[in-house]
């Protein structure tokens, strides 16, 4: 279940991925579409998880999930 990034608790698990080069707007759009789809279907034990992502500085993808 996709939620607002800032609504996730401080205890959320976070993964940070760095691109090898700056991402242009088209690339960021593709990544945002795929990350949205991923967050919307992310489950554990058949239960939806609250998840979100951010793209920062045109180079970093930050994924976060509330496992509680």
PDB file of N, CA, C and O in Angstrom:
ATOM      1  N   UNK A   1       0.845  -1.153   0.000  1.00  0.00           N
ATOM      2  CA  UNK A   1       0.000   0.000   0.000  1.00  0.00           C
ATOM      3  C   UNK A   1       0.905   1.235   0.000  1.00  0.00           C
ATOM      4  O   UNK A   1       1.703   1.433   0.916  1.00  0.00           O
ATOM      5  N   UNK A   2       0.772   2.032  -1.006  1.00  0.00           N
ATOM      6  CA  UNK A   2       1.581   3.249  -1.137  1.00  0.00           C
ATOM      7  C   UNK A   2       1.028   4.324  -0.210  1.00  0.00           C
ATOM      8  O   UNK A   2      -0.163   4.632  -0.244  1.00  0.00           O
ATOM      9  N   UNK A   3       1.897   4.889   0.614  1.00  0.00           N
ATOM     10  CA  UNK A   3       1.521   5.972   1.526  1.00  0.00           C
ATOM     11  C   UNK A   3       2.505   7.122   1.340  1.00  0.00           C
ATOM     12  O   UNK A   3       3.530   6.969   0.675  1.00  0.00           O
ATOM     13  N   UNK A   4       2.194   8.252   1.919  1.00  0.00           N
ATOM     14  CA  UNK A   4       3.115   9.394   1.864  1.00  0.00           C
ATOM     15  C   UNK A   4       4.393   9.042   2.620  1.00  0.00           C
ATOM     16  O   UNK A   4       4.335   8.481   3.715  1.00  0.00           O
ATOM     17  N   UNK A   5       5.524   9.365   2.048  1.00  0.00           N
ATOM     18  CA  UNK A   5       6.811   9.014   2.642  1.00  0.00           C
ATOM     19  C   UNK A   5       6.913   9.544   4.072  1.00  0.00           C
ATOM     20  O   UNK A   5       7.354   8.827   4.970  1.00  0.00           O
ATOM     21  N   UNK A   6       6.513  10.775   4.281  1.00  0.00           N
ATOM     22  CA  UNK A   6       6.643  11.400   5.599  1.00  0.00           C
ATOM     23  C   UNK A   6       5.672  10.843   6.632  1.00  0.00           C
ATOM     24  O   UNK A   6       5.789  11.161   7.815  1.00  0.00           O
ATOM     25  N   UNK A   7       4.712  10.014   6.209  1.00  0.00           N
ATOM     26  CA  UNK A   7       3.778   9.419   7.169  1.00  0.00           C
ATOM     27  C   UNK A   7       4.324   8.125   7.776  1.00  0.00           C
ATOM     28  O   UNK A   7       3.745   7.592   8.722  1.00  0.00           O
ATOM     29  N   UNK A   8       5.430   7.622   7.238  1.00  0.00           N
ATOM     30  CA  UNK A   8       6.018   6.400   7.781  1.00  0.00           C
ATOM     31  C   UNK A   8       6.701   6.705   9.113  1.00  0.00           C
ATOM     32  O   UNK A   8       7.258   7.788   9.289  1.00  0.00           O
ATOM     33  N   UNK A   9       6.661   5.754  10.053  1.00  0.00           N
ATOM     34  CA  UNK A   9       7.280   5.997  11.360  1.00  0.00           C
ATOM     35  C   UNK A   9       8.804   5.974  11.282  1.00  0.00           C
ATOM     36  O   UNK A   9       9.385   5.483  10.314  1.00  0.00           O
ATOM     37  N   UNK A  10       9.428   6.508  12.306  1.00  0.00           N
ATOM     38  CA  UNK A  10      10.896   6.521  12.372  1.00  0.00           C
ATOM     39  C   UNK A  10      11.469   5.109  12.392  1.00  0.00           C
ATOM     40  O   UNK A  10      12.640   4.914  12.065  1.00  0.00           O
ATOM     41  N   UNK A  11      10.660   4.125  12.770  1.00  0.00           N
ATOM     42  CA  UNK A  11      11.117   2.734  12.828  1.00  0.00           C
ATOM     43  C   UNK A  11      11.026   2.013  11.479  1.00  0.00           C
ATOM     44  O   UNK A  11      11.365   0.833  11.390  1.00  0.00           O
ATOM     45  N   UNK A  12      10.577   2.703  10.439  1.00  0.00           N
ATOM     46  CA  UNK A  12      10.454   2.078   9.114  1.00  0.00           C
ATOM     47  C   UNK A  12      11.823   1.620   8.618  1.00  0.00           C
ATOM     48  O   UNK A  12      12.844   2.252   8.891  1.00  0.00           O
ATOM     49  N   UNK A  13      11.822   0.512   7.886  1.00  0.00           N
ATOM     50  CA  UNK A  13      13.065   0.033   7.266  1.00  0.00           C
ATOM     51  C   UNK A  13      13.296   0.836   5.998  1.00  0.00           C
ATOM     52  O   UNK A  13      12.353   1.163   5.277  1.00  0.00           O
ATOM     53  N   UNK A  14      14.554   1.150   5.733  1.00  0.00           N
ATOM     54  CA  UNK A  14      14.901   2.012   4.600  1.00  0.00           C
ATOM     55  C   UNK A  14      16.013   1.371   3.783  1.00  0.00           C
ATOM     56  O   UNK A  14      16.975   0.836   4.334  1.00  0.00           O
ATOM     57  N   UNK A  15      15.869   1.432   2.460  1.00  0.00           N
ATOM     58  CA  UNK A  15      16.905   0.994   1.527  1.00  0.00           C
ATOM     59  C   UNK A  15      17.238   2.177   0.635  1.00  0.00           C
ATOM     60  O   UNK A  15      16.340   2.884   0.178  1.00  0.00           O
ATOM     61  N   UNK A  16      18.516   2.395   0.386  1.00  0.00           N
ATOM     62  CA  UNK A  16      18.955   3.501  -0.467  1.00  0.00           C
ATOM     63  C   UNK A  16      19.763   2.927  -1.622  1.00  0.00           C
ATOM     64  O   UNK A  16      20.732   2.196  -1.419  1.00  0.00           O
ATOM     65  N   UNK A  17      19.348   3.272  -2.832  1.00  0.00           N
ATOM     66  CA  UNK A  17      20.034   2.825  -4.042  1.00  0.00           C
ATOM     67  C   UNK A  17      20.562   4.057  -4.771  1.00  0.00           C
ATOM     68  O   UNK A  17      19.850   5.047  -4.934  1.00  0.00           O
ATOM     69  N   UNK A  18      21.807   3.985  -5.202  1.00  0.00           N
ATOM     70  CA  UNK A  18      22.435   5.108  -5.899  1.00  0.00           C
ATOM     71  C   UNK A  18      22.617   4.772  -7.370  1.00  0.00           C
ATOM     72  O   UNK A  18      23.118   3.701  -7.713  1.00  0.00           O
ATOM     73  N   UNK A  19      22.210   5.686  -8.234  1.00  0.00           N
ATOM     74  CA  UNK A  19      22.441   5.529  -9.670  1.00  0.00           C
ATOM     75  C   UNK A  19      23.887   5.893  -9.979  1.00  0.00           C
ATOM     76  O   UNK A  19      24.490   6.708  -9.282  1.00  0.00           O
ATOM     77  N   UNK A  20      24.433   5.295 -11.011  1.00  0.00           N
ATOM     78  CA  UNK A  20      25.808   5.568 -11.406  1.00  0.00           C
ATOM     79  C   UNK A  20      25.991   6.925 -12.055  1.00  0.00           C
ATOM     80  O   UNK A  20      27.114   7.412 -12.187  1.00  0.00           O
ATOM     81  N   UNK A  21      24.889   7.533 -12.459  1.00  0.00           N
ATOM     82  CA  UNK A  21      24.933   8.854 -13.098  1.00  0.00           C
ATOM     83  C   UNK A  21      23.641   9.584 -12.751  1.00  0.00           C
ATOM     84  O   UNK A  21      22.682   8.974 -12.275  1.00  0.00           O
ATOM     85  N   UNK A  22      23.622  10.874 -12.988  1.00  0.00           N
ATOM     86  CA  UNK A  22      22.409  11.652 -12.749  1.00  0.00           C
ATOM     87  C   UNK A  22      21.291  11.120 -13.642  1.00  0.00           C
ATOM     88  O   UNK A  22      21.519  10.792 -14.806  1.00  0.00           O
ATOM     89  N   UNK A  23      20.096  11.038 -13.094  1.00  0.00           N
ATOM     90  CA  UNK A  23      18.939  10.575 -13.845  1.00  0.00           C
ATOM     91  C   UNK A  23      18.202  11.777 -14.425  1.00  0.00           C
ATOM     92  O   UNK A  23      17.954  12.762 -13.729  1.00  0.00           O
ATOM     93  N   UNK A  24      17.856  11.685 -15.708  1.00  0.00           N
ATOM     94  CA  UNK A  24      17.087  12.781 -16.293  1.00  0.00           C
ATOM     95  C   UNK A  24      15.614  12.627 -15.889  1.00  0.00           C
ATOM     96  O   UNK A  24      15.244  11.642 -15.250  1.00  0.00           O
ATOM     97  N   UNK A  25      14.788  13.590 -16.261  1.00  0.00           N
ATOM     98  CA  UNK A  25      13.380  13.574 -15.854  1.00  0.00           C
ATOM     99  C   UNK A  25      12.638  12.359 -16.386  1.00  0.00           C
ATOM    100  O   UNK A  25      11.780  11.810 -15.694  1.00  0.00           O
ATOM    101  N   UNK A  26      12.952  11.931 -17.598  1.00  0.00           N
ATOM    102  CA  UNK A  26      12.307  10.749 -18.170  1.00  0.00           C
ATOM    103  C   UNK A  26      12.656   9.512 -17.355  1.00  0.00           C
ATOM    104  O   UNK A  26      11.776   8.721 -17.017  1.00  0.00           O
ATOM    105  N   UNK A  27      13.920   9.344 -17.042  1.00  0.00           N
ATOM    106  CA  UNK A  27      14.358   8.197 -16.245  1.00  0.00           C
ATOM    107  C   UNK A  27      13.730   8.230 -14.853  1.00  0.00           C
ATOM    108  O   UNK A  27      13.296   7.199 -14.340  1.00  0.00           O
ATOM    109  N   UNK A  28      13.683   9.403 -14.250  1.00  0.00           N
ATOM    110  CA  UNK A  28      13.064   9.517 -12.932  1.00  0.00           C
ATOM    111  C   UNK A  28      11.579   9.162 -12.996  1.00  0.00           C
ATOM    112  O   UNK A  28      11.048   8.546 -12.072  1.00  0.00           O
ATOM    113  N   UNK A  29      10.915   9.545 -14.074  1.00  0.00           N
ATOM    114  CA  UNK A  29       9.505   9.209 -14.247  1.00  0.00           C
ATOM    115  C   UNK A  29       9.281   7.714 -14.351  1.00  0.00           C
ATOM    116  O   UNK A  29       8.345   7.181 -13.756  1.00  0.00           O
ATOM    117  N   UNK A  30      10.135   7.033 -15.104  1.00  0.00           N
ATOM    118  CA  UNK A  30      10.027   5.576 -15.242  1.00  0.00           C
ATOM    119  C   UNK A  30      10.253   4.906 -13.889  1.00  0.00           C
ATOM    120  O   UNK A  30       9.509   4.002 -13.506  1.00  0.00           O
ATOM    121  N   UNK A  31      11.269   5.346 -13.176  1.00  0.00           N
ATOM    122  CA  UNK A  31      11.558   4.775 -11.854  1.00  0.00           C
ATOM    123  C   UNK A  31      10.397   5.033 -10.901  1.00  0.00           C
ATOM    124  O   UNK A  31      10.018   4.145 -10.138  1.00  0.00           O
ATOM    125  N   UNK A  32       9.831   6.227 -10.934  1.00  0.00           N
ATOM    126  CA  UNK A  32       8.701   6.549 -10.063  1.00  0.00           C
ATOM    127  C   UNK A  32       7.495   5.665 -10.373  1.00  0.00           C
ATOM    128  O   UNK A  32       6.815   5.207  -9.455  1.00  0.00           O
ATOM    129  N   UNK A  33       7.224   5.418 -11.652  1.00  0.00           N
ATOM    130  CA  UNK A  33       6.112   4.539 -12.031  1.00  0.00           C
ATOM    131  C   UNK A  33       6.329   3.134 -11.499  1.00  0.00           C
ATOM    132  O   UNK A  33       5.411   2.528 -10.947  1.00  0.00           O
ATOM    133  N   UNK A  34       7.531   2.615 -11.661  1.00  0.00           N
ATOM    134  CA  UNK A  34       7.829   1.252 -11.213  1.00  0.00           C
ATOM    135  C   UNK A  34       7.852   1.153  -9.695  1.00  0.00           C
ATOM    136  O   UNK A  34       7.379   0.167  -9.130  1.00  0.00           O
ATOM    137  N   UNK A  35       8.395   2.161  -9.035  1.00  0.00           N
ATOM    138  CA  UNK A  35       8.425   2.153  -7.567  1.00  0.00           C
ATOM    139  C   UNK A  35       7.011   2.261  -7.003  1.00  0.00           C
ATOM    140  O   UNK A  35       6.696   1.630  -5.994  1.00  0.00           O
ATOM    141  N   UNK A  36       6.164   3.052  -7.644  1.00  0.00           N
ATOM    142  CA  UNK A  36       4.768   3.154  -7.219  1.00  0.00           C
ATOM    143  C   UNK A  36       4.086   1.797  -7.322  1.00  0.00           C
ATOM    144  O   UNK A  36       3.427   1.362  -6.378  1.00  0.00           O
ATOM    145  N   UNK A  37       4.238   1.130  -8.453  1.00  0.00           N
ATOM    146  CA  UNK A  37       3.633  -0.192  -8.636  1.00  0.00           C
ATOM    147  C   UNK A  37       4.169  -1.180  -7.604  1.00  0.00           C
ATOM    148  O   UNK A  37       3.408  -1.971  -7.046  1.00  0.00           O
ATOM    149  N   UNK A  38       5.471  -1.135  -7.350  1.00  0.00           N
ATOM    150  CA  UNK A  38       6.076  -2.040  -6.371  1.00  0.00           C
ATOM    151  C   UNK A  38       5.498  -1.793  -4.978  1.00  0.00           C
ATOM    152  O   UNK A  38       5.101  -2.735  -4.293  1.00  0.00           O
ATOM    153  N   UNK A  39       5.453  -0.527  -4.559  1.00  0.00           N
ATOM    154  CA  UNK A  39       4.945  -0.196  -3.227  1.00  0.00           C
ATOM    155  C   UNK A  39       3.474  -0.576  -3.074  1.00  0.00           C
ATOM    156  O   UNK A  39       3.050  -1.005  -2.001  1.00  0.00           O
ATOM    157  N   UNK A  40       2.701  -0.418  -4.140  1.00  0.00           N
ATOM    158  CA  UNK A  40       1.277  -0.744  -4.081  1.00  0.00           C
ATOM    159  C   UNK A  40       1.024  -2.235  -3.915  1.00  0.00           C
ATOM    160  O   UNK A  40      -0.021  -2.626  -3.395  1.00  0.00           O
ATOM    161  N   UNK A  41       1.962  -3.078  -4.350  1.00  0.00           N
ATOM    162  CA  UNK A  41       1.730  -4.524  -4.247  1.00  0.00           C
ATOM    163  C   UNK A  41       2.606  -5.210  -3.204  1.00  0.00           C
ATOM    164  O   UNK A  41       2.563  -6.435  -3.082  1.00  0.00           O
ATOM    165  N   UNK A  42       3.397  -4.453  -2.452  1.00  0.00           N
ATOM    166  CA  UNK A  42       4.316  -5.021  -1.460  1.00  0.00           C
ATOM    167  C   UNK A  42       3.512  -5.633  -0.321  1.00  0.00           C
ATOM    168  O   UNK A  42       2.713  -4.947   0.316  1.00  0.00           O
ATOM    169  N   UNK A  43       3.719  -6.913  -0.066  1.00  0.00           N
ATOM    170  CA  UNK A  43       3.010  -7.615   0.994  1.00  0.00           C
ATOM    171  C   UNK A  43       3.978  -8.472   1.797  1.00  0.00           C
ATOM    172  O   UNK A  43       5.087  -8.779   1.359  1.00  0.00           O
ATOM    173  N   UNK A  44       3.523  -8.844   2.977  1.00  0.00           N
ATOM    174  CA  UNK A  44       4.227  -9.821   3.810  1.00  0.00           C
ATOM    175  C   UNK A  44       3.156 -10.713   4.416  1.00  0.00           C
ATOM    176  O   UNK A  44       2.219 -10.229   5.051  1.00  0.00           O
ATOM    177  N   UNK A  45       3.297 -12.000   4.220  1.00  0.00           N
ATOM    178  CA  UNK A  45       2.316 -12.967   4.730  1.00  0.00           C
ATOM    179  C   UNK A  45       0.915 -12.617   4.230  1.00  0.00           C
ATOM    180  O   UNK A  45      -0.058 -12.693   4.981  1.00  0.00           O
ATOM    181  N   UNK A  46       0.824 -12.242   2.979  1.00  0.00           N
ATOM    182  CA  UNK A  46      -0.433 -11.900   2.295  1.00  0.00           C
ATOM    183  C   UNK A  46      -1.112 -10.647   2.843  1.00  0.00           C
ATOM    184  O   UNK A  46      -2.286 -10.408   2.562  1.00  0.00           O
ATOM    185  N   UNK A  47      -0.390  -9.849   3.619  1.00  0.00           N
ATOM    186  CA  UNK A  47      -0.933  -8.599   4.147  1.00  0.00           C
ATOM    187  C   UNK A  47      -0.204  -7.418   3.502  1.00  0.00           C
ATOM    188  O   UNK A  47       1.022  -7.438   3.395  1.00  0.00           O
ATOM    189  N   UNK A  48      -0.941  -6.394   3.073  1.00  0.00           N
ATOM    190  CA  UNK A  48      -0.275  -5.232   2.468  1.00  0.00           C
ATOM    191  C   UNK A  48       0.585  -4.496   3.487  1.00  0.00           C
ATOM    192  O   UNK A  48       0.232  -4.395   4.661  1.00  0.00           O
ATOM    193  N   UNK A  49       1.710  -3.990   3.022  1.00  0.00           N
ATOM    194  CA  UNK A  49       2.607  -3.205   3.863  1.00  0.00           C
ATOM    195  C   UNK A  49       2.518  -1.737   3.462  1.00  0.00           C
ATOM    196  O   UNK A  49       2.335  -1.416   2.288  1.00  0.00           O
ATOM    197  N   UNK A  50       2.648  -0.859   4.438  1.00  0.00           N
ATOM    198  CA  UNK A  50       2.712   0.575   4.146  1.00  0.00           C
ATOM    199  C   UNK A  50       4.118   0.864   3.640  1.00  0.00           C
ATOM    200  O   UNK A  50       5.102   0.643   4.346  1.00  0.00           O
ATOM    201  N   UNK A  51       4.200   1.352   2.427  1.00  0.00           N
ATOM    202  CA  UNK A  51       5.504   1.577   1.800  1.00  0.00           C
ATOM    203  C   UNK A  51       5.491   2.882   1.018  1.00  0.00           C
ATOM    204  O   UNK A  51       4.439   3.392   0.632  1.00  0.00           O
ATOM    205  N   UNK A  52       6.689   3.405   0.798  1.00  0.00           N
ATOM    206  CA  UNK A  52       6.819   4.629   0.023  1.00  0.00           C
ATOM    207  C   UNK A  52       8.225   4.727  -0.546  1.00  0.00           C
ATOM    208  O   UNK A  52       9.088   3.895  -0.266  1.00  0.00           O
ATOM    209  N   UNK A  53       8.435   5.760  -1.350  1.00  0.00           N
ATOM    210  CA  UNK A  53       9.748   5.981  -1.949  1.00  0.00           C
ATOM    211  C   UNK A  53       9.935   7.462  -2.215  1.00  0.00           C
ATOM    212  O   UNK A  53       8.980   8.238  -2.252  1.00  0.00           O
ATOM    213  N   UNK A  54      11.185   7.828  -2.398  1.00  0.00           N
ATOM    214  CA  UNK A  54      11.562   9.174  -2.830  1.00  0.00           C
ATOM    215  C   UNK A  54      12.713   9.033  -3.806  1.00  0.00           C
ATOM    216  O   UNK A  54      13.519   8.108  -3.706  1.00  0.00           O
ATOM    217  N   UNK A  55      12.784   9.948  -4.740  1.00  0.00           N
ATOM    218  CA  UNK A  55      13.966  10.087  -5.589  1.00  0.00           C
ATOM    219  C   UNK A  55      14.601  11.411  -5.188  1.00  0.00           C
ATOM    220  O   UNK A  55      13.987  12.470  -5.318  1.00  0.00           O
ATOM    221  N   UNK A  56      15.826  11.344  -4.703  1.00  0.00           N
ATOM    222  CA  UNK A  56      16.504  12.542  -4.216  1.00  0.00           C
ATOM    223  C   UNK A  56      17.690  12.915  -5.092  1.00  0.00           C
ATOM    224  O   UNK A  56      18.450  12.057  -5.540  1.00  0.00           O
ATOM    225  N   UNK A  57      17.828  14.197  -5.321  1.00  0.00           N
ATOM    226  CA  UNK A  57      18.983  14.760  -6.028  1.00  0.00           C
ATOM    227  C   UNK A  57      19.210  14.126  -7.399  1.00  0.00           C
ATOM    228  O   UNK A  57      20.326  14.152  -7.917  1.00  0.00           O
ATOM    229  N   UNK A  58      18.150  13.552  -7.991  1.00  0.00           N
ATOM    230  CA  UNK A  58      18.283  12.957  -9.315  1.00  0.00           C
ATOM    231  C   UNK A  58      19.221  11.772  -9.365  1.00  0.00           C
ATOM    232  O   UNK A  58      19.679  11.381 -10.439  1.00  0.00           O
ATOM    233  N   UNK A  59      19.512  11.195  -8.204  1.00  0.00           N
ATOM    234  CA  UNK A  59      20.494  10.119  -8.180  1.00  0.00           C
ATOM    235  C   UNK A  59      20.159   8.997  -7.199  1.00  0.00           C
ATOM    236  O   UNK A  59      20.618   7.871  -7.387  1.00  0.00           O
ATOM    237  N   UNK A  60      19.382   9.271  -6.172  1.00  0.00           N
ATOM    238  CA  UNK A  60      19.124   8.286  -5.124  1.00  0.00           C
ATOM    239  C   UNK A  60      17.661   7.864  -5.112  1.00  0.00           C
ATOM    240  O   UNK A  60      16.763   8.706  -5.146  1.00  0.00           O
ATOM    241  N   UNK A  61      17.426   6.555  -5.064  1.00  0.00           N
ATOM    242  CA  UNK A  61      16.091   6.005  -4.846  1.00  0.00           C
ATOM    243  C   UNK A  61      16.058   5.528  -3.407  1.00  0.00           C
ATOM    244  O   UNK A  61      16.872   4.700  -2.998  1.00  0.00           O
ATOM    245  N   UNK A  62      15.121   6.047  -2.648  1.00  0.00           N
ATOM    246  CA  UNK A  62      14.968   5.651  -1.250  1.00  0.00           C
ATOM    247  C   UNK A  62      13.634   4.927  -1.126  1.00  0.00           C
ATOM    248  O   UNK A  62      12.578   5.499  -1.398  1.00  0.00           O
ATOM    249  N   UNK A  63      13.691   3.669  -0.715  1.00  0.00           N
ATOM    250  CA  UNK A  63      12.501   2.857  -0.466  1.00  0.00           C
ATOM    251  C   UNK A  63      12.359   2.690   1.034  1.00  0.00           C
ATOM    252  O   UNK A  63      13.349   2.490   1.738  1.00  0.00           O
ATOM    253  N   UNK A  64      11.127   2.772   1.527  1.00  0.00           N
ATOM    254  CA  UNK A  64      10.889   2.597   2.956  1.00  0.00           C
ATOM    255  C   UNK A  64       9.612   1.797   3.158  1.00  0.00           C
ATOM    256  O   UNK A  64       8.670   1.892   2.371  1.00  0.00           O
ATOM    257  N   UNK A  65       9.597   0.998   4.236  1.00  0.00           N
ATOM    258  CA  UNK A  65       8.432   0.181   4.540  1.00  0.00           C
ATOM    259  C   UNK A  65       8.219   0.130   6.044  1.00  0.00           C
ATOM    260  O   UNK A  65       9.167   0.042   6.825  1.00  0.00           O
ATOM    261  N   UNK A  66       6.952   0.186   6.429  1.00  0.00           N
ATOM    262  CA  UNK A  66       6.553   0.025   7.829  1.00  0.00           C
ATOM    263  C   UNK A  66       6.154  -1.431   7.994  1.00  0.00           C
ATOM    264  O   UNK A  66       5.116  -1.852   7.483  1.00  0.00           O
ATOM    265  N   UNK A  67       6.959  -2.196   8.694  1.00  0.00           N
ATOM    266  CA  UNK A  67       6.697  -3.627   8.869  1.00  0.00           C
ATOM    267  C   UNK A  67       5.841  -3.928  10.095  1.00  0.00           C
ATOM    268  O   UNK A  67       5.549  -5.091  10.369  1.00  0.00           O
ATOM    269  N   UNK A  68       5.435  -2.898  10.834  1.00  0.00           N
ATOM    270  CA  UNK A  68       4.654  -3.150  12.053  1.00  0.00           C
ATOM    271  C   UNK A  68       3.201  -3.453  11.747  1.00  0.00           C
ATOM    272  O   UNK A  68       2.413  -3.687  12.664  1.00  0.00           O
TER     273      UNK A  68
END
